[in-house]
Amino acid sequence: MERTPDGTPVGVDDPYAVAGVCDHLTDDGRCRFALRRAGDDPEFSAERRSDGYACHVGEEGEWRACPHYRSTTDGRECYRCGLAEVRLAHDDARPLVEEHHLSYGEAASTDDSTSPHTSSPDAPSPDAHDRDDAGPHEITVALCRWCHTKVHKSFARIDDDAGPDPEALAARESRRSKEQSESAFETASERFDRET
């Protein structure tokens, strides 16, 4: 199983197996990185420009082959148990659903013993790895706080057939109740009658 730079499990063997579409891919199949950040990698951007900025791996392509691939979550629902996020306006309470890294991109350590791309001593040499993986890439999924803890503190996997934790359901329902009470419409006459 892949691990974080701190050595805790991330809950998946291959982050690319669950990774989504690249954050840089536009609706019309072009590379947003090459369009907006050409100065960050002029050679890559020049290659994309010569091909009309088309993504060189495509929507269903081998994402690991792109040096700028990144797939981050929208954080609306837990990938593991399906718990939906409920955020309240003007409330700074901790979110129910958090971003969970499967792979850390540029933040990854270059030390092979802690790299999230190294899962065992039998891992291929860096030269062999580089031929089919242009990473490191940042890949995230959304996990509720309860699943997040289980994944990092045990051998729970993100693709387990799991339901929401009872504590998570209680927290979500508490927020929904508060949301409904705050959104209830009350006329001035109803407020006046209640106050008298």
N, C-alpha and C positions, 0 to 999 in steps of 0.2 A: 504494500500500500504506500502511496506517496505520502511524504511528510513535510511539515513546515520547517523553516530554518531552525526553529527551536526543538525539533524532533517529535512534535506531536502529530498524530495521524490527521490527514485531511479527509478521509472517508472514501477514497476512490483510488483505483489502480492506475487508470489512464484519464487525466483531466480532459483530453481532447474527445473522449467518448461521450462526454456530457456537455461539452462546450457548445455555446450557441454561435450565431452568426457574428462575424467580426464587427466591432463597434464602428470601425472606419468605413464599412461598406454602405454606400448610398443605395436608395431605392432603385436607381437605374444601373446598378452594378459597377459603379466607379469607386475608386479608392479616395476617400476623404482625406487620409493622411497625406497622400501625394498632392492633392489639391490645395490643402491649407497649410501644410507644414513642410513644404519643399526644402527649406533651408536646413531642416533637421537631418535629412538624408538625401543630399542632392543626386547621388547616383541612382538610388531607388526611384526618386521622383522623376528623373529624366527618362528612365525606362518606362514608367507608367505613362508619362506624357506622350512618348512616342507610340503608345498603344491606345491613345485616347483616354487615358487614366483608368482603363478597365482593370478591375481586380484580377491579378494574375492567377489566383486559385479558384475564383468563382464562388457562387453561393454554396455549392455543395462540394467545394474543393477540399484539399488537404491543408487545413489551416496551419498546421505545424510548419509548413514550407515557407510561410510569409514571415519576414523578420519583424513586421510591425503589427502582427495579429494581436488583438486584445478582445476579450469577451467578458463584459461586466454585467451584473444583474440589475434589474429594475427594483428588486427588493419588495415586491408586492405580496408574494406568497412563498411559504417554506417549500423548498424543493423536495424535502424528505417526507414531511407529514401533511403538507397542504394547508397549514394554518395561514389564514389571510391576515395581512397587516391592517390595523385600525389606528389611524393617527388622528389626534384631536388638535384642532387649531388652538394656538396660544397655550399649548401644553408641552413642556419640555421633558416629559416622561421618556424613559428609555424605550426605543422601538421594540415591538414584538418580534419583528423579522430583521435580521442583520445580514450584512455581506460576509460571505465565507470564501476565503481564498483556496482554490484548488492548486493554483500555480501562481507564483509571485512576480513574474516579469523582471523588470530591472531592479526591483528591491531584493531579489534573490541573492543569497550569499554566493560568492565564487568558490568557497571552500566545498569540495566534493562531499565531505562528510555530513554537511548540513543542507546541501542543495535540495530543493523540493523535487528536482528531476532525478535524484539518486534514491532508489528505493531498496537497493541491496548491494552487497559487495560484488556481486556478479554482474553489475550494470556494465553496459558497453563502454569502451573508452571514449573520451570526449571527441576524438576525431570521427569515430563511427557514428556517434550521436549527432554530430553536426551535419552529416550528410542528409539526414531525413528530418531534422528538427532545427529550424532557424531560431528557436527560442533563446532565452527564456521568454515566456509569454504570460501576461496577467490574465487569469481565468477565474471568475467568481460565480457563485450561485447564491441564492438567498436561502438562509436557514433561520428558523425561529430560534430564540435564545436557548430554549430547552434542547432542541436537536443539536445546536451548535456545541453546547457543552458536552452532550453525549458523544459526538464525533471526536472532539479533541481529547476527552478524558477516558475514552474506552476504544473499542474496536468497532463501534457503530459505523455503518456505511451510509452515504447520502442516498443510495438507491434501495435502502431497506424498505420493506413493506410495513410502514409505521403509521400510526394514527397520532393525532396531537396529544400531548401530555395533558392530564386533567388540570394541572396548574395553568397551563397555557390557555386552555379553553376558558377557565375561570377569568383569567386576565383579559382575554378578548371580549367576553360577554360583559365584563365590568365596563370596558371602554365603549362598547356598543350602547349599553344602557345610558351612560353619560352623554354619548353623542346624540341619542334620541331625545333625552331630556333637554339638551341645549338647543335642539332644532325645533322643538315644539313651538307653535305659534300661539300667542296669547294676545287677545285684543285688549285695548286700554280699559274697556268696561269690565272685562274679566279680572284684570289686575287690580282695578279699583275696588271691585266687590270683594276680592280676596283680602285686600289690605284693611278693609273696614270691618 
